[in-house]
Amino acid sequence: MDGLRLLPSVDLFLKSDPGKELIARHGRQMVAEALRTRLDQARAAIRQGADPQRITEALAADLADDLAAGAQSNLRPLLNLTGTVLHTNLGRAILAEEAIRAAQAAMASALALEFDLGGGARGQRDDHLRGLLCDLTGAEDATVVNNNAAAVLIALNTFANGRDAVVSRGELIEIGGAFRMPDIMARAGAKLVEIGTTNRTHPRDYENAITADTGLLMKVHTSNYRIEGFTAEVPAADLAKIAARAAVPLLNDLGSGSLVDLAHFGLRREPTVAEAVAEGADLITFSGDKLLGGPQAGFIIGRRDLIEAINRNPLKRALRLDKIRIAALEATLRLYRDPDRLTERLPTLRHLSRKRPEIMEQAQRLTPKVAALLSPLGFTTRAADCESQVGSGALPTDTLPSAGLHLTGEGGDAPDRISARLRALPCPVVGHIADGALILDLRCLDRDGDLLDALAAL
Ligand SMILES: *Cc1c(COP(=O)(O)O)cnc(C)c1O
């Protein structure tokens, strides 16, 4: 077919100006591969009767699009307008500027990670966090691992490997997918001893379960659900006394674990980590990237002899943190020493504490500008109330009064269509679908311009 002769050869195209430009941006190998694929498609299309002239003229632009699409990372920044502040699938907490700077410096340079600058001797990487954690919580000692799941795993393995771990049936939680307390216990080598019933567990249930084989008593904060009605659980303070009398450690898995009283930020009061320490648990575990607002990490704080035993467990080496996260955690924890400026500096608390009137004002400000971009595509924009969630299993039954943009259009699939368009943007915009609309909750939108810039690419 003559039409096929219009298409350039690979060599010729790579030597052309558009070819050289693409090579400068993407590299010769990538351009050559994408070009071969494009040329195969073009030949097939021409054989099917497509216009060879048009295809040849569009080749450089089409190739540029292919390469640009291939160069886009799925990990590129996006706007979380889902209304879930700590969205596990969207990476949970956004770090404070201070933490970002510390992480960046740690990435770019050598640092005294396990090196005592004073004496020049070997140090421990947890030293950078231990003092801060003890100050902020009142605990005697602290250690840190990859995440809270790892914290629970290593604590169980250290004290209940081949022994009994006693837990209430009301607290045998599953936290999404593969983290189920009974499974973690099994992997830690612990024998699960379930006590009480789903809705009621009493002090005598624990007392009767304690034997010479008991490795530890465990309390799990039922962070992602709530049992209501005819219920009874043993408060941590009472459980601590039972554990002390039997001389077995009490492990309290707090899950989210807040370092500050959330009531100051207009949220429901959750027990703070310091309160859990004061109640007398021997060991307490909590996450770095939930309410605390830092990078992924798991903290274990409590009695010095027990923390030392955990640090001697060979699993510690497998679960330890790298310098980047230690630097970011240290900077995040330092912010807590100045509680007055915490909401300004820590994005998680800033987002959680925003009030509906302020967010509604933002929604009304944005409505005409967003409508101007979306109405040519056939979608209607209006400002409306919505409800946000904390996320990551924290305060599961509470919603936060919020506001956002309701996007609607013709046909039942309109919310899905606009949702797909916004997800495909160079800076994706992720909302949630409810009541026949795509809702963009503006609670986590720090700057109006971020949304307008993202939508400008539509
Ligand atoms: C979230 C949670 C975990 C797991 O924490 P990660 O930091 O996600 O590993 C464990 N226990 C409880 C009670 C939790 O809420």
The ligand as an ORCA input file, in Angstrom:
! r2SCAN-3c Opt
* xyz 0 1
  C      -4.722      1.064     63.014
  C      -4.588      0.086     64.120
  C      -3.550     -0.866     64.104
  C      -2.574     -0.964     62.964
  O      -1.795      0.194     62.910
  P      -0.904      0.499     61.597
  O      -0.106      1.680     62.025
  O      -1.873      0.774     60.519
  O      -0.075     -0.684     61.341
  C      -3.460     -1.741     65.164
  N      -4.340     -1.689     66.194
  C      -5.354     -0.782     66.251
  C      -6.291     -0.792     67.410
  C      -5.510      0.136     65.202
  O      -6.504      1.032     65.230
*
